[in-house]
Amino acid sequence: MEWIQTNWSDVLSIIGAVILIVSAIVKLTSTDKDDTVWAQVLKVLSALSLCNPDGSFIGKKEDK
């Protein structure tokens, strides 16, 4: 538990990088099956407040 508290910013950076990479890969593939699975994963992450429903990171300002 102490390791997580000490390295929390690094853990969040890794999670953000994984979200970014997987989102890019899913958008590059031609099938829709991976899109639907990734959408479900993003819903779970959004419920955990790790990312916004559109896949962007929490705290990112929206352009209006």
N, C-alpha and C positions, 0 to 999 in steps of 0.2 A: 504494500500500500504506500509505503514511503517513496518507493521508486516512481510510482505514478504521480504523486504530488510533486516530486522534484522535477520530473520530465513532462509535466502536463502540456506545456506549449509545444514540445516536440511531438507528443502523441496527437495533438490536434492538427499539427502541420502534416503529419503522415496521413491522417484520416482525410484531410482536405485534398492532398495530392492523389490519393486513391480515388476519391470521388471525381476529381477532374479527369484523370486518366481513363477511368471506366466510362465516364460520360462521353468522352471523345471517341473511344473505341465503339461504343454502342451506336453512336451517330454515323460512324463510317461503315457499319455493316449494312447489308441489303435486306436482312430479314427483320420481321416485325416481332418475332418471338422474344428476342433479347431486349427489345424496346419495352415490351410489357413487363418483363421480369425486372428490368432496371427501374421502371416507374414504381413498381411495388416496393423495391428496396428504398427508393427515395421517399416514399410515404412513411416507411418505418423510421428512416433517419430524420425526417421532418418531425415525426412524433417525438423523437428523442431530442429534438432541437439541435441537431448537428448540421442540418442544411435546410435551406428554404425549399418549398415544394417544386420550384422550377430548377433545382439543382445548384443554385448559387449558394454561397456560404452565408451563414448567419452573421449579421452585422453589416453586410454589404448594403449600401444605400441604393434604393430603387431610383431609376431615372423616370421622371414624370413629365 
